Amino acid sequence: MSLPALATAFLLMVTLGYSVKCWLSPFGDCRKCDGMGHAFKTDRKGRLKRGKDCRRCQATGKRIRVGRWIYNRAARTYRAGTR
């Protein structure tokens, strides 16, 4: 196989893999709080203590994946256009 064909096959595999991941698991861990729902902070003595609730995920620890967000937006637009 030539190099462009190999690169195209690789990109197709990555895209299909991510699509399957978004279909099976539409929610991933929040990047800001690492899926905990809140941040950890240290006090002056170096001990961990719980911080405030995460504003990005509203303390759920989950976020919608980018691919699933794009799919939801496209499906909503399609449904609105066919009514």
N, CA, C and O atoms as a Tinker XYZ file with bonds, in Angstrom:
   332  protein
     1  N      0.845000   -1.186000    0.000000    73     2
     2  CA     0.000000    0.000000    0.000000    64     1     3
     3  C      0.884000    1.241000    0.000000    63     2     4     5
     4  O      1.988000    1.249000    0.545000    81     3
     5  N      0.371000    2.262000   -0.616000    73     3     6
     6  CA     1.116000    3.517000   -0.637000    64     5     7
     7  C      0.879000    4.288000    0.655000    63     6     8     9
     8  O     -0.048000    3.994000    1.411000    81     7
     9  N      1.710000    5.252000    0.888000    73     7    10
    10  CA     1.627000    6.034000    2.121000    64     9    11
    11  C      0.317000    6.808000    2.253000    63    10    12    13
    12  O     -0.270000    6.793000    3.336000    81    11
    13  N     -0.182000    7.494000    1.196000    73    11    14
    14  CA    -1.467000    8.190000    1.347000    64    13    15
    15  C     -2.643000    7.246000    1.633000    63    14    16    17
    16  O     -3.552000    7.594000    2.387000    81    15
    17  N     -2.619000    6.063000    1.034000    73    15    18
    18  CA    -3.691000    5.096000    1.292000    64    17    19
    19  C     -3.620000    4.592000    2.724000    63    18    20    21
    20  O     -4.652000    4.404000    3.369000    81    19
    21  N     -2.416000    4.372000    3.224000    73    19    22
    22  CA    -2.238000    3.923000    4.606000    64    21    23
    23  C     -2.683000    5.000000    5.589000    63    22    24    25
    24  O     -3.323000    4.694000    6.595000    81    23
    25  N     -2.352000    6.248000    5.309000    73    23    26
    26  CA    -2.766000    7.354000    6.179000    64    25    27
    27  C     -4.288000    7.511000    6.164000    63    26    28    29
    28  O     -4.897000    7.767000    7.203000    81    27
    29  N     -4.893000    7.359000    4.999000    73    27    30
    30  CA    -6.352000    7.459000    4.895000    64    29    31
    31  C     -7.024000    6.330000    5.667000    63    30    32    33
    32  O     -8.017000    6.558000    6.358000    81    31
    33  N     -6.495000    5.121000    5.557000    73    31    34
    34  CA    -7.053000    3.987000    6.288000    64    33    35
    35  C     -6.935000    4.199000    7.795000    63    34    36    37
    36  O     -7.860000    3.889000    8.546000    81    35
    37  N     -5.792000    4.728000    8.232000    73    35    38
    38  CA    -5.597000    4.994000    9.657000    64    37    39
    39  C     -6.590000    6.042000   10.168000    63    38    40    41
    40  O     -7.195000    5.856000   11.224000    81    39
    41  N     -6.761000    7.138000    9.428000    73    39    42
    42  CA    -7.708000    8.180000    9.843000    64    41    43
    43  C     -9.142000    7.653000    9.855000    63    42    44    45
    44  O     -9.933000    8.028000   10.721000    81    43
    45  N     -9.476000    6.794000    8.907000    73    43    46
    46  CA   -10.810000    6.200000    8.871000    64    45    47
    47  C    -11.041000    5.305000   10.086000    63    46    48    49
    48  O    -12.127000    5.314000   10.665000    81    47
    49  N    -10.032000    4.537000   10.471000    73    47    50
    50  CA   -10.145000    3.662000   11.649000    64    49    51
    51  C    -10.309000    4.487000   12.933000    63    50    52    53
    52  O    -11.127000    4.152000   13.790000    81    51
    53  N     -9.537000    5.554000   13.059000    73    51    54
    54  CA    -9.637000    6.412000   14.249000    64    53    55
    55  C    -11.020000    7.061000   14.318000    63    54    56    57
    56  O    -11.631000    7.115000   15.385000    81    55
    57  N    -11.509000    7.551000   13.184000    73    55    58
    58  CA   -12.813000    8.203000   13.152000    64    57    59
    59  C    -13.927000    7.228000   13.501000    63    58    60    61
    60  O    -14.816000    7.557000   14.286000    81    59
    61  N    -13.888000    6.033000   12.926000    73    59    62
    62  CA   -14.911000    5.036000   13.229000    64    61    63
    63  C    -14.835000    4.592000   14.688000    63    62    64    65
    64  O    -15.867000    4.385000   15.325000    81    63
    65  N    -13.632000    4.446000   15.217000    73    63    66
    66  CA   -13.469000    4.069000   16.623000    64    65    67
    67  C    -14.048000    5.117000   17.560000    63    66    68    69
    68  O    -14.719000    4.781000   18.536000    81    67
    69  N    -13.786000    6.390000   17.263000    73    67    70
    70  CA   -14.329000    7.460000   18.101000    64    69    71
    71  C    -15.854000    7.535000   17.983000    63    70    72    73
    72  O    -16.541000    7.820000   18.964000    81    71
    73  N    -16.377000    7.280000   16.787000    73    71    74
    74  CA   -17.832000    7.280000   16.599000    64    73    75
    75  C    -18.485000    6.183000   17.425000    63    74    76    77
    76  O    -19.524000    6.408000   18.046000    81    75
    77  N    -17.891000    5.010000   17.438000    73    75    78
    78  CA   -18.426000    3.902000   18.237000    64    77    79
    79  C    -18.344000    4.245000   19.726000    63    78    80    81
    80  O    -19.268000    3.950000   20.484000    81    79
    81  N    -17.251000    4.861000   20.140000    73    79    82
    82  CA   -17.094000    5.242000   21.554000    64    81    83
    83  C    -18.156000    6.260000   21.962000    63    82    84    85
    84  O    -18.720000    6.167000   23.053000    81    83
    85  N    -18.433000    7.238000   21.083000    73    83    86
    86  CA   -19.466000    8.237000   21.379000    64    85    87
    87  C    -20.854000    7.610000   21.413000    63    86    88    89
    88  O    -21.720000    8.059000   22.164000    81    87
    89  N    -21.072000    6.575000   20.602000    73    87    90
    90  CA   -22.372000    5.909000   20.574000    64    89    91
    91  C    -22.575000    5.059000   21.832000    63    90    92    93
    92  O    -23.657000    5.070000   22.420000    81    91
    93  N    -21.545000    4.329000   22.242000    73    91    94
    94  CA   -21.664000    3.447000   23.400000    64    93    95
    95  C    -21.570000    4.196000   24.724000    63    94    96    97
    96  O    -22.248000    3.842000   25.689000    81    95
    97  N    -20.743000    5.218000   24.773000    73    95    98
    98  CA   -20.536000    5.959000   26.008000    64    97    99
    99  C    -20.541000    7.461000   25.704000    63    98   100   101
   100  O    -19.480000    8.055000   25.513000    81    99
   101  N    -21.735000    8.080000   25.659000    73    99   102
   102  CA   -21.803000    9.487000   25.259000    64   101   103
   103  C    -21.218000   10.466000   26.281000    63   102   104   105
   104  O    -20.938000   11.614000   25.936000    81   103
   105  N    -21.035000   10.043000   27.505000    73   103   106
   106  CA   -20.498000   10.926000   28.534000    64   105   107
   107  C    -19.117000   10.462000   28.961000    63   106   108   109
   108  O    -18.876000    9.265000   29.117000    81   107
   109  N    -18.211000   11.413000   29.149000    73   107   110
   110  CA   -16.868000   11.133000   29.639000    64   109   111
   111  C    -16.621000   11.904000   30.920000    63   110   112   113
   112  O    -17.451000   12.712000   31.337000    81   111
   113  N    -15.487000   11.655000   31.541000    73   111   114
   114  CA   -15.143000   12.367000   32.764000    64   113   115
   115  C    -14.857000   13.832000   32.463000    63   114   116   117
   116  O    -14.302000   14.162000   31.415000    81   115
   117  N    -15.234000   14.691000   33.372000    73   115   118
   118  CA   -14.961000   16.126000   33.246000    64   117   119
   119  C    -13.456000   16.338000   33.320000    63   118   120   121
   120  O    -12.782000   15.765000   34.176000    81   119
   121  N    -12.932000   17.161000   32.421000    73   119   122
   122  CA   -11.491000   17.400000   32.392000    64   121   123
   123  C    -11.034000   18.328000   33.519000    63   122   124   125
   124  O     -9.880000   18.271000   33.942000    81   123
   125  N    -11.916000   19.162000   33.992000    73   123   126
   126  CA   -11.511000   20.135000   35.012000    64   125   127
   127  C    -11.371000   19.473000   36.391000    63   126   128   129
   128  O    -10.420000   19.747000   37.123000    81   127
   129  N    -12.321000   18.606000   36.732000    73   127   130
   130  CA   -12.294000   17.993000   38.068000    64   129   131
   131  C    -11.909000   16.515000   38.025000    63   130   132   133
   132  O    -11.964000   15.839000   39.052000    81   131
   133  N    -11.524000   16.003000   36.861000    73   131   134
   134  CA   -11.143000   14.595000   36.679000    64   133   135
   135  C    -12.246000   13.625000   37.079000    63   134   136   137
   136  O    -11.965000   12.531000   37.568000    81   135
   137  N    -13.492000   14.018000   36.877000    73   135   138
   138  CA   -14.611000   13.137000   37.140000    64   137   139
   139  C    -15.027000   13.057000   38.597000    63   138   140   141
   140  O    -15.858000   12.220000   38.950000    81   139
   141  N    -14.475000   13.901000   39.445000    73   139   142
   142  CA   -14.808000   13.858000   40.868000    64   141   143
   143  C    -16.005000   14.741000   41.226000    63   142   144   145
   144  O    -16.675000   14.487000   42.227000    81   143
   145  N    -16.279000   15.757000   40.438000    73   143   146
   146  CA   -17.374000   16.664000   40.737000    64   145   147
   147  C    -16.953000   17.858000   41.573000    63   146   148   149
   148  O    -17.715000   18.811000   41.740000    81   147
   149  N    -15.747000   17.804000   42.091000    73   147   150
   150  CA   -15.220000   18.920000   42.878000    64   149   151
   151  C    -13.696000   18.878000   42.808000    63   150   152   153
   152  O    -13.103000   17.845000   42.497000    81   151
   153  N    -13.093000   19.982000   43.094000    73   151   154
   154  CA   -11.640000   20.069000   43.069000    64   153   155
   155  C    -11.083000   19.804000   44.466000    63   154   156   157
   156  O    -11.746000   20.070000   45.468000    81   155
   157  N     -9.881000   19.289000   44.521000    73   155   158
   158  CA    -9.199000   19.109000   45.800000    64   157   159
   159  C     -8.186000   20.219000   45.967000    63   158   160   161
   160  O     -7.493000   20.591000   45.020000    81   159
   161  N     -8.105000   20.736000   47.152000    73   159   162
   162  CA    -7.125000   21.766000   47.469000    64   161   163
   163  C     -6.337000   21.320000   48.695000    63   162   164   165
   164  O     -6.774000   20.447000   49.444000    81   163
   165  N     -5.186000   21.923000   48.887000    73   163   166
   166  CA    -4.393000   21.613000   50.070000    64   165   167
   167  C     -4.412000   22.818000   51.007000    63   166   168   169
   168  O     -4.413000   23.971000   50.575000    81   167
   169  N     -4.426000   22.517000   52.274000    73   167   170
   170  CA    -4.352000   23.607000   53.241000    64   169   171
   171  C     -2.884000   23.932000   53.515000    63   170   172   173
   172  O     -1.996000   23.402000   52.848000    81   171
   173  N     -2.631000   24.793000   54.487000    73   171   174
   174  CA    -1.261000   25.229000   54.750000    64   173   175
   175  C     -0.368000   24.108000   55.270000    63   174   176   177
   176  O      0.853000   24.164000   55.121000    81   175
   177  N     -0.970000   23.096000   55.878000    73   175   178
   178  CA    -0.190000   21.975000   56.394000    64   177   179
   179  C      0.028000   20.892000   55.337000    63   178   180   181
   180  O      0.699000   19.896000   55.608000    81   179
   181  N     -0.527000   21.072000   54.139000    73   179   182
   182  CA    -0.322000   20.112000   53.062000    64   181   183
   183  C     -1.370000   19.018000   52.990000    63   182   184   185
   184  O     -1.258000   18.106000   52.170000    81   183
   185  N     -2.391000   19.097000   53.840000    73   183   186
   186  CA    -3.436000   18.074000   53.821000    64   185   187
   187  C     -4.461000   18.392000   52.742000    63   186   188   189
   188  O     -4.773000   19.555000   52.486000    81   187
   189  N     -4.977000   17.348000   52.118000    73   187   190
   190  CA    -6.001000   17.537000   51.099000    64   189   191
   191  C     -7.335000   17.834000   51.746000    63   190   192   193
   192  O     -7.696000   17.239000   52.761000    81   191
   193  N     -8.056000   18.754000   51.154000    73   191   194
   194  CA    -9.423000   18.998000   51.585000    64   193   195
   195  C    -10.261000   19.269000   50.354000    63   194   196   197
   196  O     -9.753000   19.714000   49.325000    81   195
   197  N    -11.531000   18.999000   50.469000    73   195   198
   198  CA   -12.426000   19.144000   49.333000    64   197   199
   199  C    -12.653000   20.618000   49.030000    63   198   200   201
   200  O    -12.888000   21.426000   49.929000    81   199
   201  N    -12.577000   20.951000   47.745000    73   199   202
   202  CA   -12.805000   22.320000   47.319000    64   201   203
   203  C    -14.251000   22.532000   46.915000    63   202   204   205
   204  O    -15.135000   21.781000   47.326000    81   203
   205  N    -14.486000   23.543000   46.120000    73   203   206
   206  CA   -15.831000   23.868000   45.663000    64   205   207
   207  C    -16.294000   22.884000   44.595000    63   206   208   209
   208  O    -15.485000   22.197000   43.971000    81   207
   209  N    -17.602000   22.829000   44.396000    73   207   210
   210  CA   -18.156000   22.005000   43.334000    64   209   211
   211  C    -17.718000   22.546000   41.978000    63   210   212   213
   212  O    -17.541000   23.751000   41.802000    81   211
   213  N    -17.548000   21.643000   41.035000    73   211   214
   214  CA   -17.093000   22.010000   39.700000    64   213   215
   215  C    -18.214000   22.733000   38.957000    63   214   216   217
   216  O    -19.346000   22.252000   38.902000    81   215
   217  N    -17.887000   23.891000   38.386000    73   215   218
   218  CA   -18.893000   24.657000   37.644000    64   217   219
   219  C    -19.085000   24.128000   36.235000    63   218   220   221
   220  O    -20.161000   24.288000   35.660000    81   219
   221  N    -18.072000   23.507000   35.672000    73   219   222
   222  CA   -18.158000   23.023000   34.288000    64   221   223
   223  C    -19.154000   21.865000   34.169000    63   222   224   225
   224  O    -19.939000   21.820000   33.222000    81   223
   225  N    -19.128000   20.940000   35.113000    73   223   226
   226  CA   -20.009000   19.765000   35.024000    64   225   227
   227  C    -21.158000   19.821000   36.030000    63   226   228   229
   228  O    -21.904000   18.849000   36.150000    81   227
   229  N    -21.321000   20.914000   36.748000    73   227   230
   230  CA   -22.343000   21.079000   37.782000    64   229   231
   231  C    -22.258000   19.970000   38.838000    63   230   232   233
   232  O    -23.279000   19.470000   39.311000    81   231
   233  N    -21.036000   19.598000   39.198000    73   231   234
   234  CA   -20.724000   18.631000   40.257000    64   233   235
   235  C    -21.190000   17.219000   39.941000    63   234   236   237
   236  O    -21.349000   16.413000   40.858000    81   235
   237  N    -21.415000   16.891000   38.663000    73   235   238
   238  CA   -21.772000   15.522000   38.300000    64   237   239
   239  C    -20.536000   14.692000   37.998000    63   238   240   241
   240  O    -20.566000   13.469000   38.134000    81   239
   241  N    -19.453000   15.336000   37.590000    73   239   242
   242  CA   -18.245000   14.626000   37.227000    64   241   243
   243  C    -18.251000   14.139000   35.792000    63   242   244   245
   244  O    -17.269000   13.552000   35.339000    81   243
   245  N    -19.330000   14.368000   35.072000    73   243   246
   246  CA   -19.445000   13.899000   33.685000    64   245   247
   247  C    -19.656000   15.071000   32.740000    63   246   248   249
   248  O    -20.170000   16.118000   33.133000    81   247
   249  N    -19.250000   14.881000   31.481000    73   247   250
   250  CA   -19.471000   15.868000   30.431000    64   249   251
   251  C    -19.819000   15.112000   29.166000    63   250   252   253
   252  O    -19.469000   13.940000   29.023000    81   251
   253  N    -20.503000   15.771000   28.248000    73   251   254
   254  CA   -20.852000   15.129000   26.992000    64   253   255
   255  C    -19.650000   15.194000   26.053000    63   254   256   257
   256  O    -18.975000   16.221000   25.972000    81   255
   257  N    -19.388000   14.113000   25.354000    73   255   258
   258  CA   -18.258000   14.075000   24.426000    64   257   259
   259  C    -18.521000   14.983000   23.236000    63   258   260   261
   260  O    -19.675000   15.212000   22.876000    81   259
   261  N    -17.464000   15.502000   22.623000    73   259   262
   262  CA   -17.580000   16.431000   21.505000    64   261   263
   263  C    -18.304000   15.775000   20.329000    63   262   264   265
   264  O    -19.167000   16.395000   19.707000    81   263
   265  N    -17.958000   14.532000   20.025000    73   263   266
   266  CA   -18.608000   13.835000   18.919000    64   265   267
   267  C    -20.095000   13.630000   19.152000    63   266   268   269
   268  O    -20.892000   13.747000   18.221000    81   267
   269  N    -20.475000   13.326000   20.382000    73   267   270
   270  CA   -21.892000   13.146000   20.699000    64   269   271
   271  C    -22.626000   14.481000   20.644000    63   270   272   273
   272  O    -23.783000   14.539000   20.228000    81   271
   273  N    -21.952000   15.560000   21.066000    73   271   274
   274  CA   -22.563000   16.886000   21.006000    64   273   275
   275  C    -22.845000   17.265000   19.562000    63   274   276   277
   276  O    -23.911000   17.801000   19.258000    81   275
   277  N    -21.892000   16.989000   18.658000    73   275   278
   278  CA   -22.083000   17.282000   17.240000    64   277   279
   279  C    -23.228000   16.451000   16.672000    63   278   280   281
   280  O    -24.050000   16.964000   15.912000    81   279
   281  N    -23.289000   15.171000   17.034000    73   279   282
   282  CA   -24.382000   14.313000   16.564000    64   281   283
   283  C    -25.731000   14.816000   17.068000    63   282   284   285
   284  O    -26.690000   14.878000   16.299000    81   283
   285  N    -25.818000   15.174000   18.338000    73   283   286
   286  CA   -27.082000   15.676000   18.898000    64   285   287
   287  C    -27.525000   16.953000   18.188000    63   286   288   289
   288  O    -28.706000   17.121000   17.885000    81   287
   289  N    -26.580000   17.847000   17.925000    73   287   290
   290  CA   -26.906000   19.091000   17.238000    64   289   291
   291  C    -27.407000   18.826000   15.822000    63   290   292   293
   292  O    -28.382000   19.441000   15.387000    81   291
   293  N    -26.752000   17.917000   15.095000    73   291   294
   294  CA   -27.164000   17.583000   13.730000    64   293   295
   295  C    -28.538000   16.910000   13.721000    63   294   296   297
   296  O    -29.369000   17.212000   12.865000    81   295
   297  N    -28.780000   16.009000   14.660000    73   295   298
   298  CA   -30.070000   15.319000   14.722000    64   297   299
   299  C    -31.191000   16.303000   15.067000    63   298   300   301
   300  O    -32.287000   16.219000   14.512000    81   299
   301  N    -30.916000   17.228000   15.979000    73   299   302
   302  CA   -31.922000   18.229000   16.349000    64   301   303
   303  C    -32.253000   19.139000   15.163000    63   302   304   305
   304  O    -33.417000   19.473000   14.943000    81   303
   305  N    -31.236000   19.539000   14.403000    73   303   306
   306  CA   -31.441000   20.375000   13.221000    64   305   307
   307  C    -32.232000   19.616000   12.158000    63   306   308   309
   308  O    -33.123000   20.178000   11.521000    81   307
   309  N    -31.906000   18.353000   11.971000    73   307   310
   310  CA   -32.630000   17.542000   10.978000    64   309   311
   311  C    -34.097000   17.382000   11.368000    63   310   312   313
   312  O    -34.984000   17.518000   10.524000    81   311
   313  N    -34.355000   17.091000   12.644000    73   311   314
   314  CA   -35.746000   16.930000   13.112000    64   313   315
   315  C    -36.529000   18.224000   12.952000    63   314   316   317
   316  O    -37.699000   18.202000   12.571000    81   315
   317  N    -35.886000   19.355000   13.242000    73   315   318
   318  CA   -36.568000   20.643000   13.121000    64   317   319
   319  C    -36.853000   20.982000   11.671000    63   318   320   321
   320  O    -37.835000   21.663000   11.377000    81   319
   321  N    -36.011000   20.517000   10.763000    73   319   322
   322  CA   -36.202000   20.831000    9.350000    64   321   323
   323  C    -37.225000   19.938000    8.659000    63   322   324   325
   324  O    -37.734000   20.299000    7.597000    81   323
   325  N    -37.535000   18.783000    9.237000    73   323   326
   326  CA   -38.482000   17.865000    8.606000    64   325   327
   327  C    -39.876000   17.950000    9.198000    63   326   328   329
   328  O    -40.747000   17.165000    8.823000    81   327
   329  N    -40.105000   18.856000   10.088000    73   327   330
   330  CA   -41.455000   18.983000   10.680000    64   329   331
   331  C    -42.331000   19.853000    9.855000    63   330   332
   332  O    -43.492000   20.067000   10.203000    81   331
